[in-house]
Amino acid sequence: MNTMLRKSILGLAGLTIAGGLAAGPLNTTDNPTPTNPIAAAVQTDKPDTSTLIPHGVQGAQSRIDLTDEQVDNVKAIIAATKKADMDERAAVVAIGTALQESKLENLGHLGDRNDHDSQGLFQQRPSSGWGTVEQITDPEYSTLAFLKGLKQVDGWQDMPLTVAAQTVQVSAFPDHYAQWEQLAADLVAAHWNS
């Protein structure tokens, strides 16, 4: 008796769902769903803002126009993030950090303007154990080194970008990373699947 009752209820539920779909959004003419399946696929491939900026941005945000070289460095950071088997949020933290440290320019030694022996996208220092000059001026290597440090920060996924970045970088200006979160998220959204 229970089996018969269950089959009847499931049969009615199936009819209700099928009827609802037939009479619902699929048959409306004002449905805003794109008719081009390729456009729909492209739209869903972009990372979601809640994944990229789970805590919202903190403070005023900065923006800069990027050169082709800077965009290439964004793509290199994203590729290294994927190679490290880390997600889009890690790429946002890495790109936001590189925006603050070097404006996404792979900087060599800057002479008197240099901060100690800091170089590369993340302004890492050979004397602090980040690697050789050749290594830290290689975008893939420097990103993987940064991400290795990020992985060692307990709960980095639940931290605002500026806290996660500062924990790895130990900057004299820890709050400055926050200003780049929106631009970093926009760059990850634009280039994660390119």
Salt bridges, closest charged atoms under 4 A:
ASP115 OD1 - HIS116 NE2 3.46
ASP117 OD1 - ARG125 NE 2.75
GLU140 OE2 - LYS83 NZ 2.67
GLU181 OE2 - ARG89 NH1 2.69
ASP186 OD2 - ARG63 NH2 2.96
